[in-house]
């Protein structure tokens, strides 16, 4: 919860379990913190989720904000 809420000690989670990318709900405080953090960059965003990757990642940036995403389930 400290990570999602970006409260004191949130980065300890990333130090203990270093990820290649982080999927977050854009409404959670951690999304804004990661967007501004120099070690991370947002590589994907839609109206609900964002993916953040390490700043040196070669992943392209994709912004689907405002795009209707249709989902199907078999």
CHARMM internal coordinates of N, CA and C (Angstrom, degrees):
IC EDIT
DIST 1 N 1 CA 1.4495
DIST 1 CA 1 C 1.5287
ANGL 1 N 1 CA 1 C 110.88
DIST 1 C 2 N 1.3400
ANGL 1 CA 1 C 2 N 117.19
DIHE 1 N 1 CA 1 C 2 N -33.63
DIST 2 N 2 CA 1.4710
ANGL 1 C 2 N 2 CA 118.92
DIHE 1 CA 1 C 2 N 2 CA 177.46
DIST 2 CA 2 C 1.5202
ANGL 2 N 2 CA 2 C 110.29
DIHE 1 C 2 N 2 CA 2 C -60.80
DIST 2 C 3 N 1.3297
ANGL 2 CA 2 C 3 N 116.96
DIHE 2 N 2 CA 2 C 3 N -37.40
DIST 3 N 3 CA 1.4587
ANGL 2 C 3 N 3 CA 120.13
DIHE 2 CA 2 C 3 N 3 CA 179.47
DIST 3 CA 3 C 1.5299
ANGL 3 N 3 CA 3 C 110.53
DIHE 2 C 3 N 3 CA 3 C -66.20
DIST 3 C 4 N 1.3145
ANGL 3 CA 3 C 4 N 117.95
DIHE 3 N 3 CA 3 C 4 N -54.69
DIST 4 N 4 CA 1.4617
ANGL 3 C 4 N 4 CA 121.14
DIHE 3 CA 3 C 4 N 4 CA -177.75
DIST 4 CA 4 C 1.5253
ANGL 4 N 4 CA 4 C 112.87
DIHE 3 C 4 N 4 CA 4 C -59.89
DIST 4 C 5 N 1.3191
ANGL 4 CA 4 C 5 N 116.10
DIHE 4 N 4 CA 4 C 5 N -35.89
DIST 5 N 5 CA 1.4650
ANGL 4 C 5 N 5 CA 120.12
DIHE 4 CA 4 C 5 N 5 CA -178.96
DIST 5 CA 5 C 1.5229
ANGL 5 N 5 CA 5 C 112.88
DIHE 4 C 5 N 5 CA 5 C -89.40
DIST 5 C 6 N 1.3355
ANGL 5 CA 5 C 6 N 116.68
DIHE 5 N 5 CA 5 C 6 N -2.21
DIST 6 N 6 CA 1.4689
ANGL 5 C 6 N 6 CA 122.62
DIHE 5 CA 5 C 6 N 6 CA 179.33
DIST 6 CA 6 C 1.5226
ANGL 6 N 6 CA 6 C 111.67
DIHE 5 C 6 N 6 CA 6 C 54.45
DIST 6 C 7 N 1.3240
ANGL 6 CA 6 C 7 N 115.25
DIHE 6 N 6 CA 6 C 7 N 40.93
DIST 7 N 7 CA 1.4598
ANGL 6 C 7 N 7 CA 119.55
DIHE 6 CA 6 C 7 N 7 CA 178.05
DIST 7 CA 7 C 1.5246
ANGL 7 N 7 CA 7 C 109.30
DIHE 6 C 7 N 7 CA 7 C -92.32
DIST 7 C 8 N 1.3123
ANGL 7 CA 7 C 8 N 116.43
DIHE 7 N 7 CA 7 C 8 N 175.12
DIST 8 N 8 CA 1.4620
ANGL 7 C 8 N 8 CA 121.85
DIHE 7 CA 7 C 8 N 8 CA -175.72
DIST 8 CA 8 C 1.5325
ANGL 8 N 8 CA 8 C 111.05
DIHE 7 C 8 N 8 CA 8 C -48.36
DIST 8 C 9 N 1.3141
ANGL 8 CA 8 C 9 N 115.21
DIHE 8 N 8 CA 8 C 9 N 129.88
DIST 9 N 9 CA 1.4618
ANGL 8 C 9 N 9 CA 121.45
DIHE 8 CA 8 C 9 N 9 CA 179.54
DIST 9 CA 9 C 1.5177
ANGL 9 N 9 CA 9 C 114.51
DIHE 8 C 9 N 9 CA 9 C 89.47
DIST 9 C 10 N 1.3321
ANGL 9 CA 9 C 10 N 117.45
DIHE 9 N 9 CA 9 C 10 N 6.29
DIST 10 N 10 CA 1.4639
ANGL 9 C 10 N 10 CA 119.46
DIHE 9 CA 9 C 10 N 10 CA -176.68
DIST 10 CA 10 C 1.5228
ANGL 10 N 10 CA 10 C 112.44
DIHE 9 C 10 N 10 CA 10 C -58.98
DIST 10 C 11 N 1.3186
ANGL 10 CA 10 C 11 N 118.84
DIHE 10 N 10 CA 10 C 11 N -34.60
DIST 11 N 11 CA 1.4633
ANGL 10 C 11 N 11 CA 121.22
DIHE 10 CA 10 C 11 N 11 CA -176.09
DIST 11 CA 11 C 1.5335
ANGL 11 N 11 CA 11 C 112.57
DIHE 10 C 11 N 11 CA 11 C -74.24
DIST 11 C 12 N 1.3240
ANGL 11 CA 11 C 12 N 117.69
DIHE 11 N 11 CA 11 C 12 N -16.17
DIST 12 N 12 CA 1.4609
ANGL 11 C 12 N 12 CA 120.56
DIHE 11 CA 11 C 12 N 12 CA 177.52
DIST 12 CA 12 C 1.5253
ANGL 12 N 12 CA 12 C 111.03
DIHE 11 C 12 N 12 CA 12 C -59.91
DIST 12 C 13 N 1.3249
ANGL 12 CA 12 C 13 N 116.21
DIHE 12 N 12 CA 12 C 13 N -34.39
DIST 13 N 13 CA 1.4644
ANGL 12 C 13 N 13 CA 121.22
DIHE 12 CA 12 C 13 N 13 CA 178.01
DIST 13 CA 13 C 1.5302
ANGL 13 N 13 CA 13 C 110.44
DIHE 12 C 13 N 13 CA 13 C -60.35
DIST 13 C 14 N 1.3320
ANGL 13 CA 13 C 14 N 116.83
DIHE 13 N 13 CA 13 C 14 N -43.23
DIST 14 N 14 CA 1.4627
ANGL 13 C 14 N 14 CA 121.17
DIHE 13 CA 13 C 14 N 14 CA -179.44
DIST 14 CA 14 C 1.5278
ANGL 14 N 14 CA 14 C 111.70
DIHE 13 C 14 N 14 CA 14 C -71.22
DIST 14 C 15 N 1.3141
ANGL 14 CA 14 C 15 N 116.90
DIHE 14 N 14 CA 14 C 15 N -31.94
DIST 15 N 15 CA 1.4659
ANGL 14 C 15 N 15 CA 120.25
DIHE 14 CA 14 C 15 N 15 CA 177.28
DIST 15 CA 15 C 1.5189
ANGL 15 N 15 CA 15 C 111.19
DIHE 14 C 15 N 15 CA 15 C -70.22
DIST 15 C 16 N 1.3175
ANGL 15 CA 15 C 16 N 116.45
DIHE 15 N 15 CA 15 C 16 N -37.73
DIST 16 N 16 CA 1.4680
ANGL 15 C 16 N 16 CA 121.18
DIHE 15 CA 15 C 16 N 16 CA -179.49
DIST 16 CA 16 C 1.5249
ANGL 16 N 16 CA 16 C 111.58
DIHE 15 C 16 N 16 CA 16 C -76.25
DIST 16 C 17 N 1.3238
ANGL 16 CA 16 C 17 N 117.49
DIHE 16 N 16 CA 16 C 17 N -37.74
DIST 17 N 17 CA 1.4661
ANGL 16 C 17 N 17 CA 123.44
DIHE 16 CA 16 C 17 N 17 CA -178.56
DIST 17 CA 17 C 1.5289
ANGL 17 N 17 CA 17 C 109.21
DIHE 16 C 17 N 17 CA 17 C -128.67
DIST 17 C 18 N 1.3393
ANGL 17 CA 17 C 18 N 118.32
DIHE 17 N 17 CA 17 C 18 N 75.47
DIST 18 N 18 CA 1.4682
ANGL 17 C 18 N 18 CA 120.11
DIHE 17 CA 17 C 18 N 18 CA -175.81
DIST 18 CA 18 C 1.5381
ANGL 18 N 18 CA 18 C 112.28
DIHE 17 C 18 N 18 CA 18 C -64.61
DIST 18 C 19 N 1.3147
ANGL 18 CA 18 C 19 N 117.24
DIHE 18 N 18 CA 18 C 19 N 117.65
DIST 19 N 19 CA 1.4657
ANGL 18 C 19 N 19 CA 121.23
DIHE 18 CA 18 C 19 N 19 CA -178.79
DIST 19 CA 19 C 1.5295
ANGL 19 N 19 CA 19 C 113.03
DIHE 18 C 19 N 19 CA 19 C -91.69
DIST 19 C 20 N 1.3269
ANGL 19 CA 19 C 20 N 115.50
DIHE 19 N 19 CA 19 C 20 N 159.92
DIST 20 N 20 CA 1.4667
ANGL 19 C 20 N 20 CA 121.42
DIHE 19 CA 19 C 20 N 20 CA 171.86
DIST 20 CA 20 C 1.5216
ANGL 20 N 20 CA 20 C 110.53
DIHE 19 C 20 N 20 CA 20 C -83.78
DIST 20 C 21 N 1.3314
ANGL 20 CA 20 C 21 N 115.82
DIHE 20 N 20 CA 20 C 21 N -26.95
DIST 21 N 21 CA 1.4640
ANGL 20 C 21 N 21 CA 122.22
DIHE 20 CA 20 C 21 N 21 CA 178.62
DIST 21 CA 21 C 1.5277
ANGL 21 N 21 CA 21 C 107.35
DIHE 20 C 21 N 21 CA 21 C -159.67
DIST 21 C 22 N 1.3288
ANGL 21 CA 21 C 22 N 115.36
DIHE 21 N 21 CA 21 C 22 N 159.43
DIST 22 N 22 CA 1.4589
ANGL 21 C 22 N 22 CA 120.82
DIHE 21 CA 21 C 22 N 22 CA -178.01
DIST 22 CA 22 C 1.5271
ANGL 22 N 22 CA 22 C 108.81
DIHE 21 C 22 N 22 CA 22 C -131.51
DIST 22 C 23 N 1.3230
ANGL 22 CA 22 C 23 N 116.46
DIHE 22 N 22 CA 22 C 23 N 122.56
DIST 23 N 23 CA 1.4571
ANGL 22 C 23 N 23 CA 122.71
DIHE 22 CA 22 C 23 N 23 CA 174.83
DIST 23 CA 23 C 1.5204
ANGL 23 N 23 CA 23 C 107.79
DIHE 22 C 23 N 23 CA 23 C -95.55
DIST 23 C 24 N 1.3291
ANGL 23 CA 23 C 24 N 117.07
DIHE 23 N 23 CA 23 C 24 N 124.34
DIST 24 N 24 CA 1.4609
ANGL 23 C 24 N 24 CA 120.88
DIHE 23 CA 23 C 24 N 24 CA -179.17
DIST 24 CA 24 C 1.5264
ANGL 24 N 24 CA 24 C 110.63
DIHE 23 C 24 N 24 CA 24 C -135.39
DIST 24 C 25 N 1.3108
ANGL 24 CA 24 C 25 N 114.88
DIHE 24 N 24 CA 24 C 25 N 151.54
DIST 25 N 25 CA 1.4528
ANGL 24 C 25 N 25 CA 122.17
DIHE 24 CA 24 C 25 N 25 CA 171.71
DIST 25 CA 25 C 1.5285
ANGL 25 N 25 CA 25 C 106.68
DIHE 24 C 25 N 25 CA 25 C -72.45
DIST 25 C 26 N 1.3191
ANGL 25 CA 25 C 26 N 118.07
DIHE 25 N 25 CA 25 C 26 N 129.64
DIST 26 N 26 CA 1.4675
ANGL 25 C 26 N 26 CA 120.39
DIHE 25 CA 25 C 26 N 26 CA -176.43
DIST 26 CA 26 C 1.5242
ANGL 26 N 26 CA 26 C 112.89
DIHE 25 C 26 N 26 CA 26 C -65.57
DIST 26 C 27 N 1.3293
ANGL 26 CA 26 C 27 N 117.88
DIHE 26 N 26 CA 26 C 27 N -15.31
DIST 27 N 27 CA 1.4588
ANGL 26 C 27 N 27 CA 121.75
DIHE 26 CA 26 C 27 N 27 CA 178.46
DIST 27 CA 27 C 1.5236
ANGL 27 N 27 CA 27 C 112.67
DIHE 26 C 27 N 27 CA 27 C -83.41
DIST 27 C 28 N 1.3351
ANGL 27 CA 27 C 28 N 117.51
DIHE 27 N 27 CA 27 C 28 N -14.39
DIST 28 N 28 CA 1.4615
ANGL 27 C 28 N 28 CA 120.77
DIHE 27 CA 27 C 28 N 28 CA -179.33
DIST 28 CA 28 C 1.5245
ANGL 28 N 28 CA 28 C 109.52
DIHE 27 C 28 N 28 CA 28 C -79.32
DIST 28 C 29 N 1.3122
ANGL 28 CA 28 C 29 N 118.06
DIHE 28 N 28 CA 28 C 29 N 144.46
DIST 29 N 29 CA 1.4685
ANGL 28 C 29 N 29 CA 121.28
DIHE 28 CA 28 C 29 N 29 CA -179.26
DIST 29 CA 29 C 1.5295
ANGL 29 N 29 CA 29 C 114.00
DIHE 28 C 29 N 29 CA 29 C -56.22
DIST 29 C 30 N 1.3286
ANGL 29 CA 29 C 30 N 118.02
DIHE 29 N 29 CA 29 C 30 N -32.25
DIST 30 N 30 CA 1.4596
ANGL 29 C 30 N 30 CA 119.68
DIHE 29 CA 29 C 30 N 30 CA -177.68
DIST 30 CA 30 C 1.5219
ANGL 30 N 30 CA 30 C 112.09
DIHE 29 C 30 N 30 CA 30 C -63.07
DIST 30 C 31 N 1.3058
ANGL 30 CA 30 C 31 N 118.36
DIHE 30 N 30 CA 30 C 31 N -27.41
DIST 31 N 31 CA 1.4623
ANGL 30 C 31 N 31 CA 120.66
DIHE 30 CA 30 C 31 N 31 CA 179.42
DIST 31 CA 31 C 1.5331
ANGL 31 N 31 CA 31 C 111.15
DIHE 30 C 31 N 31 CA 31 C -61.16
DIST 31 C 32 N 1.3106
ANGL 31 CA 31 C 32 N 117.27
DIHE 31 N 31 CA 31 C 32 N -46.02
DIST 32 N 32 CA 1.4711
ANGL 31 C 32 N 32 CA 120.77
DIHE 31 CA 31 C 32 N 32 CA 179.18
DIST 32 CA 32 C 1.5226
ANGL 32 N 32 CA 32 C 110.82
DIHE 31 C 32 N 32 CA 32 C -67.13
DIST 32 C 33 N 1.3289
ANGL 32 CA 32 C 33 N 117.00
DIHE 32 N 32 CA 32 C 33 N -39.08
DIST 33 N 33 CA 1.4727
ANGL 32 C 33 N 33 CA 120.49
DIHE 32 CA 32 C 33 N 33 CA -179.97
DIST 33 CA 33 C 1.5199
ANGL 33 N 33 CA 33 C 110.63
DIHE 32 C 33 N 33 CA 33 C -63.80
DIST 33 C 34 N 1.3304
ANGL 33 CA 33 C 34 N 117.66
DIHE 33 N 33 CA 33 C 34 N -45.58
DIST 34 N 34 CA 1.4662
ANGL 33 C 34 N 34 CA 120.53
DIHE 33 CA 33 C 34 N 34 CA 179.79
DIST 34 CA 34 C 1.5274
ANGL 34 N 34 CA 34 C 111.58
DIHE 33 C 34 N 34 CA 34 C -66.01
DIST 34 C 35 N 1.3181
ANGL 34 CA 34 C 35 N 117.36
DIHE 34 N 34 CA 34 C 35 N -35.43
DIST 35 N 35 CA 1.4625
ANGL 34 C 35 N 35 CA 121.20
DIHE 34 CA 34 C 35 N 35 CA 179.16
DIST 35 CA 35 C 1.5245
ANGL 35 N 35 CA 35 C 111.07
DIHE 34 C 35 N 35 CA 35 C -61.32
DIST 35 C 36 N 1.3223
ANGL 35 CA 35 C 36 N 117.63
DIHE 35 N 35 CA 35 C 36 N -34.79
DIST 36 N 36 CA 1.4652
ANGL 35 C 36 N 36 CA 122.45
DIHE 35 CA 35 C 36 N 36 CA -178.66
DIST 36 CA 36 C 1.5252
ANGL 36 N 36 CA 36 C 113.68
DIHE 35 C 36 N 36 CA 36 C -93.28
DIST 36 C 37 N 1.3134
ANGL 36 CA 36 C 37 N 117.43
DIHE 36 N 36 CA 36 C 37 N -10.40
DIST 37 N 37 CA 1.4716
ANGL 36 C 37 N 37 CA 121.40
DIHE 36 CA 36 C 37 N 37 CA -175.00
DIST 37 CA 37 C 1.5310
ANGL 37 N 37 CA 37 C 110.45
DIHE 36 C 37 N 37 CA 37 C -77.11
DIST 37 C 38 N 1.3354
ANGL 37 CA 37 C 38 N 118.91
DIHE 37 N 37 CA 37 C 38 N 132.39
DIST 38 N 38 CA 1.4680
ANGL 37 C 38 N 38 CA 121.33
DIHE 37 CA 37 C 38 N 38 CA -177.12
DIST 38 CA 38 C 1.5313
ANGL 38 N 38 CA 38 C 114.94
DIHE 37 C 38 N 38 CA 38 C -67.07
DIST 38 C 39 N 1.3194
ANGL 38 CA 38 C 39 N 118.29
DIHE 38 N 38 CA 38 C 39 N -19.34
DIST 39 N 39 CA 1.4638
ANGL 38 C 39 N 39 CA 120.65
DIHE 38 CA 38 C 39 N 39 CA -179.25
DIST 39 CA 39 C 1.5263
ANGL 39 N 39 CA 39 C 112.91
DIHE 38 C 39 N 39 CA 39 C -87.21
DIST 39 C 40 N 1.3254
ANGL 39 CA 39 C 40 N 116.77
DIHE 39 N 39 CA 39 C 40 N -8.66
DIST 40 N 40 CA 1.4645
ANGL 39 C 40 N 40 CA 121.74
DIHE 39 CA 39 C 40 N 40 CA -176.47
DIST 40 CA 40 C 1.5190
ANGL 40 N 40 CA 40 C 110.16
DIHE 39 C 40 N 40 CA 40 C -129.08
DIST 40 C 41 N 1.3259
ANGL 40 CA 40 C 41 N 116.03
DIHE 40 N 40 CA 40 C 41 N 154.38
DIST 41 N 41 CA 1.4613
ANGL 40 C 41 N 41 CA 120.52
DIHE 40 CA 40 C 41 N 41 CA 172.42
DIST 41 CA 41 C 1.5176
ANGL 41 N 41 CA 41 C 109.01
DIHE 40 C 41 N 41 CA 41 C -140.79
DIST 41 C 42 N 1.3073
ANGL 41 CA 41 C 42 N 115.60
DIHE 41 N 41 CA 41 C 42 N 146.06
DIST 42 N 42 CA 1.4675
ANGL 41 C 42 N 42 CA 119.98
DIHE 41 CA 41 C 42 N 42 CA 179.13
DIST 42 CA 42 C 1.5171
ANGL 42 N 42 CA 42 C 108.15
DIHE 41 C 42 N 42 CA 42 C -80.02
DIST 42 C 43 N 1.3267
ANGL 42 CA 42 C 43 N 116.16
DIHE 42 N 42 CA 42 C 43 N 123.88
DIST 43 N 43 CA 1.4629
ANGL 42 C 43 N 43 CA 120.33
DIHE 42 CA 42 C 43 N 43 CA -179.19
DIST 43 CA 43 C 1.5228
ANGL 43 N 43 CA 43 C 112.16
DIHE 42 C 43 N 43 CA 43 C -107.48
DIST 43 C 44 N 1.3274
ANGL 43 CA 43 C 44 N 117.04
DIHE 43 N 43 CA 43 C 44 N -13.33
DIST 44 N 44 CA 1.4645
ANGL 43 C 44 N 44 CA 120.84
DIHE 43 CA 43 C 44 N 44 CA 177.59
DIST 44 CA 44 C 1.5213
ANGL 44 N 44 CA 44 C 108.88
DIHE 43 C 44 N 44 CA 44 C -149.45
DIST 44 C 45 N 1.3389
ANGL 44 CA 44 C 45 N 115.17
DIHE 44 N 44 CA 44 C 45 N 143.87
DIST 45 N 45 CA 1.4597
ANGL 44 C 45 N 45 CA 119.67
DIHE 44 CA 44 C 45 N 45 CA 173.89
DIST 45 CA 45 C 1.5070
ANGL 45 N 45 CA 45 C 108.99
DIHE 44 C 45 N 45 CA 45 C -153.83
DIST 45 C 46 N 1.3246
ANGL 45 CA 45 C 46 N 115.24
DIHE 45 N 45 CA 45 C 46 N 137.64
DIST 46 N 46 CA 1.4512
ANGL 45 C 46 N 46 CA 121.45
DIHE 45 CA 45 C 46 N 46 CA 167.61
DIST 46 CA 46 C 1.5224
ANGL 46 N 46 CA 46 C 106.16
DIHE 45 C 46 N 46 CA 46 C -130.46
DIST 46 C 47 N 1.2996
ANGL 46 CA 46 C 47 N 118.66
DIHE 46 N 46 CA 46 C 47 N -164.56
DIST 47 N 47 CA 1.4628
ANGL 46 C 47 N 47 CA 119.93
DIHE 46 CA 46 C 47 N 47 CA -176.03
DIST 47 CA 47 C 1.5324
ANGL 47 N 47 CA 47 C 113.64
DIHE 46 C 47 N 47 CA 47 C -72.95
DIST 47 C 48 N 1.3251
ANGL 47 CA 47 C 48 N 117.01
DIHE 47 N 47 CA 47 C 48 N -12.46
DIST 48 N 48 CA 1.4599
ANGL 47 C 48 N 48 CA 120.25
DIHE 47 CA 47 C 48 N 48 CA -175.38
DIST 48 CA 48 C 1.5280
ANGL 48 N 48 CA 48 C 113.23
DIHE 47 C 48 N 48 CA 48 C -120.22
DIST 48 C 49 N 1.3235
ANGL 48 CA 48 C 49 N 117.33
DIHE 48 N 48 CA 48 C 49 N -39.85
DIST 49 N 49 CA 1.4648
ANGL 48 C 49 N 49 CA 120.95
DIHE 48 CA 48 C 49 N 49 CA -173.84
DIST 49 CA 49 C 1.5252
ANGL 49 N 49 CA 49 C 112.74
DIHE 48 C 49 N 49 CA 49 C -126.07
DIST 49 C 50 N 1.3236
ANGL 49 CA 49 C 50 N 114.16
DIHE 49 N 49 CA 49 C 50 N 159.57
DIST 50 N 50 CA 1.4618
ANGL 49 C 50 N 50 CA 121.78
DIHE 49 CA 49 C 50 N 50 CA 173.35
DIST 50 CA 50 C 1.5234
ANGL 50 N 50 CA 50 C 107.76
DIHE 49 C 50 N 50 CA 50 C -136.75
DIST 50 C 51 N 1.3178
ANGL 50 CA 50 C 51 N 115.14
DIHE 50 N 50 CA 50 C 51 N 150.22
DIST 51 N 51 CA 1.4565
ANGL 50 C 51 N 51 CA 121.20
DIHE 50 CA 50 C 51 N 51 CA 173.42
DIST 51 CA 51 C 1.5190
ANGL 51 N 51 CA 51 C 106.94
DIHE 50 C 51 N 51 CA 51 C -119.10
DIST 51 C 52 N 1.3223
ANGL 51 CA 51 C 52 N 115.37
DIHE 51 N 51 CA 51 C 52 N 128.53
DIST 52 N 52 CA 1.4608
ANGL 51 C 52 N 52 CA 122.64
DIHE 51 CA 51 C 52 N 52 CA 178.24
DIST 52 CA 52 C 1.5206
ANGL 52 N 52 CA 52 C 107.83
DIHE 51 C 52 N 52 CA 52 C -113.23
DIST 52 C 53 N 1.3148
ANGL 52 CA 52 C 53 N 116.37
DIHE 52 N 52 CA 52 C 53 N 139.07
DIST 53 N 53 CA 1.4574
ANGL 52 C 53 N 53 CA 122.65
DIHE 52 CA 52 C 53 N 53 CA 179.18
DIST 53 CA 53 C 1.5299
ANGL 53 N 53 CA 53 C 108.16
DIHE 52 C 53 N 53 CA 53 C -127.68
DIST 53 C 54 N 1.3252
ANGL 53 CA 53 C 54 N 116.43
DIHE 53 N 53 CA 53 C 54 N 162.04
DIST 54 N 54 CA 1.4651
ANGL 53 C 54 N 54 CA 118.09
DIHE 53 CA 53 C 54 N 54 CA 176.71
DIST 54 CA 54 C 1.5365
ANGL 54 N 54 CA 54 C 110.41
DIHE 53 C 54 N 54 CA 54 C -55.29
DIST 54 C 55 N 1.3108
ANGL 54 CA 54 C 55 N 116.51
DIHE 54 N 54 CA 54 C 55 N 148.14
DIST 55 N 55 CA 1.4649
ANGL 54 C 55 N 55 CA 122.00
DIHE 54 CA 54 C 55 N 55 CA -175.65
DIST 55 CA 55 C 1.5199
ANGL 55 N 55 CA 55 C 112.41
DIHE 54 C 55 N 55 CA 55 C -55.00
DIST 55 C 56 N 1.3256
ANGL 55 CA 55 C 56 N 118.18
DIHE 55 N 55 CA 55 C 56 N -33.37
DIST 56 N 56 CA 1.4671
ANGL 55 C 56 N 56 CA 121.37
DIHE 55 CA 55 C 56 N 56 CA -178.34
DIST 56 CA 56 C 1.5339
ANGL 56 N 56 CA 56 C 113.00
DIHE 55 C 56 N 56 CA 56 C -84.12
DIST 56 C 57 N 1.3204
ANGL 56 CA 56 C 57 N 118.10
DIHE 56 N 56 CA 56 C 57 N 1.49
DIST 57 N 57 CA 1.4675
ANGL 56 C 57 N 57 CA 121.87
DIHE 56 CA 56 C 57 N 57 CA -179.42
DIST 57 CA 57 C 1.5257
ANGL 57 N 57 CA 57 C 111.63
DIHE 56 C 57 N 57 CA 57 C -61.64
DIST 57 C 58 N 1.3213
ANGL 57 CA 57 C 58 N 115.55
DIHE 57 N 57 CA 57 C 58 N 144.29
DIST 58 N 58 CA 1.4620
ANGL 57 C 58 N 58 CA 121.11
DIHE 57 CA 57 C 58 N 58 CA 178.23
DIST 58 CA 58 C 1.5259
ANGL 58 N 58 CA 58 C 112.06
DIHE 57 C 58 N 58 CA 58 C -90.53
DIST 58 C 59 N 1.3241
ANGL 58 CA 58 C 59 N 117.73
DIHE 58 N 58 CA 58 C 59 N 4.58
DIST 59 N 59 CA 1.4619
ANGL 58 C 59 N 59 CA 120.01
DIHE 58 CA 58 C 59 N 59 CA -179.91
DIST 59 CA 59 C 1.5270
ANGL 59 N 59 CA 59 C 110.69
DIHE 58 C 59 N 59 CA 59 C -61.77
DIST 59 C 60 N 1.3343
ANGL 59 CA 59 C 60 N 116.69
DIHE 59 N 59 CA 59 C 60 N 138.61
DIST 60 N 60 CA 1.4690
ANGL 59 C 60 N 60 CA 119.22
DIHE 59 CA 59 C 60 N 60 CA 177.95
DIST 60 CA 60 C 1.5252
ANGL 60 N 60 CA 60 C 110.49
DIHE 59 C 60 N 60 CA 60 C -73.97
DIST 60 C 61 N 1.3069
ANGL 60 CA 60 C 61 N 116.22
DIHE 60 N 60 CA 60 C 61 N 157.21
DIST 61 N 61 CA 1.4688
ANGL 60 C 61 N 61 CA 121.61
DIHE 60 CA 60 C 61 N 61 CA 177.99
DIST 61 CA 61 C 1.5217
ANGL 61 N 61 CA 61 C 108.79
DIHE 60 C 61 N 61 CA 61 C -90.22
DIST 61 C 62 N 1.3346
ANGL 61 CA 61 C 62 N 115.74
DIHE 61 N 61 CA 61 C 62 N 129.14
DIST 62 N 62 CA 1.4619
ANGL 61 C 62 N 62 CA 122.39
DIHE 61 CA 61 C 62 N 62 CA 178.94
DIST 62 CA 62 C 1.5176
ANGL 62 N 62 CA 62 C 107.83
DIHE 61 C 62 N 62 CA 62 C -126.95
DIST 62 C 63 N 1.3248
ANGL 62 CA 62 C 63 N 116.78
DIHE 62 N 62 CA 62 C 63 N 126.61
DIST 63 N 63 CA 1.4625
ANGL 62 C 63 N 63 CA 121.40
DIHE 62 CA 62 C 63 N 63 CA 178.27
DIST 63 CA 63 C 1.5215
ANGL 63 N 63 CA 63 C 108.32
DIHE 62 C 63 N 63 CA 63 C -120.26
DIST 63 C 64 N 1.3094
ANGL 63 CA 63 C 64 N 116.18
DIHE 63 N 63 CA 63 C 64 N 111.80
DIST 64 N 64 CA 1.4643
ANGL 63 C 64 N 64 CA 121.79
DIHE 63 CA 63 C 64 N 64 CA 179.62
DIST 64 CA 64 C 1.5253
ANGL 64 N 64 CA 64 C 110.45
DIHE 63 C 64 N 64 CA 64 C -111.56
DIST 64 C 65 N 1.3228
ANGL 64 CA 64 C 65 N 116.63
DIHE 64 N 64 CA 64 C 65 N 23.18
DIST 65 N 65 CA 1.4563
ANGL 64 C 65 N 65 CA 120.71
DIHE 64 CA 64 C 65 N 65 CA 178.09
DIST 65 CA 65 C 1.5230
ANGL 65 N 65 CA 65 C 108.93
DIHE 64 C 65 N 65 CA 65 C -59.08
DIST 65 C 66 N 1.3245
ANGL 65 CA 65 C 66 N 115.86
DIHE 65 N 65 CA 65 C 66 N 131.06
DIST 66 N 66 CA 1.4600
ANGL 65 C 66 N 66 CA 120.80
DIHE 65 CA 65 C 66 N 66 CA 178.66
DIST 66 CA 66 C 1.5147
ANGL 66 N 66 CA 66 C 114.53
DIHE 65 C 66 N 66 CA 66 C 83.14
DIST 66 C 67 N 1.3240
ANGL 66 CA 66 C 67 N 117.54
DIHE 66 N 66 CA 66 C 67 N -3.72
DIST 67 N 67 CA 1.4581
ANGL 66 C 67 N 67 CA 121.83
DIHE 66 CA 66 C 67 N 67 CA 179.16
DIST 67 CA 67 C 1.5216
ANGL 67 N 67 CA 67 C 109.65
DIHE 66 C 67 N 67 CA 67 C -90.75
DIST 67 C 68 N 1.2907
ANGL 67 CA 67 C 68 N 116.98
DIHE 67 N 67 CA 67 C 68 N 129.73
DIST 68 N 68 CA 1.4639
ANGL 67 C 68 N 68 CA 120.03
DIHE 67 CA 67 C 68 N 68 CA 177.33
DIST 68 CA 68 C 1.5233
ANGL 68 N 68 CA 68 C 108.32
DIHE 67 C 68 N 68 CA 68 C -74.71
DIST 68 C 69 N 1.3142
ANGL 68 CA 68 C 69 N 115.58
DIHE 68 N 68 CA 68 C 69 N 123.30
DIST 69 N 69 CA 1.4494
ANGL 68 C 69 N 69 CA 121.47
DIHE 68 CA 68 C 69 N 69 CA 179.32
DIST 69 CA 69 C 1.5146
ANGL 69 N 69 CA 69 C 108.99
DIHE 68 C 69 N 69 CA 69 C -106.00
DIST 69 C 70 N 1.3196
ANGL 69 CA 69 C 70 N 116.00
DIHE 69 N 69 CA 69 C 70 N 117.04
DIST 70 N 70 CA 1.4623
ANGL 69 C 70 N 70 CA 121.04
DIHE 69 CA 69 C 70 N 70 CA 179.49
DIST 70 CA 70 C 1.5200
ANGL 70 N 70 CA 70 C 109.29
DIHE 69 C 70 N 70 CA 70 C -89.41
DIST 70 C 71 N 1.3008
ANGL 70 CA 70 C 71 N 115.19
DIHE 70 N 70 CA 70 C 71 N 132.32
DIST 71 N 71 CA 1.4632
ANGL 70 C 71 N 71 CA 119.83
DIHE 70 CA 70 C 71 N 71 CA 179.35
DIST 71 CA 71 C 1.5199
ANGL 71 N 71 CA 71 C 108.95
DIHE 70 C 71 N 71 CA 71 C -116.47
DIST 71 C 72 N 1.3026
ANGL 71 CA 71 C 72 N 114.67
DIHE 71 N 71 CA 71 C 72 N 146.71
DIST 72 N 72 CA 1.4595
ANGL 71 C 72 N 72 CA 120.28
DIHE 71 CA 71 C 72 N 72 CA 176.20
DIST 72 CA 72 C 1.5173
ANGL 72 N 72 CA 72 C 109.15
DIHE 71 C 72 N 72 CA 72 C -130.19
DIST 72 C 73 N 1.2901
ANGL 72 CA 72 C 73 N 114.83
DIHE 72 N 72 CA 72 C 73 N 154.86
DIST 73 N 73 CA 1.4562
ANGL 72 C 73 N 73 CA 120.00
DIHE 72 CA 72 C 73 N 73 CA 177.08
DIST 73 CA 73 C 1.5245
ANGL 73 N 73 CA 73 C 106.09
DIHE 72 C 73 N 73 CA 73 C -132.85
DIST 73 C 74 N 1.3087
ANGL 73 CA 73 C 74 N 115.24
DIHE 73 N 73 CA 73 C 74 N 130.27
DIST 74 N 74 CA 1.4890
ANGL 73 C 74 N 74 CA 117.72
DIHE 73 CA 73 C 74 N 74 CA -176.04
DIST 74 CA 74 C 1.4870
ANGL 74 N 74 CA 74 C 115.46
DIHE 73 C 74 N 74 CA 74 C -52.94
END
COOR INIT
IC SEED 1 N 1 CA 1 C
IC BUILD
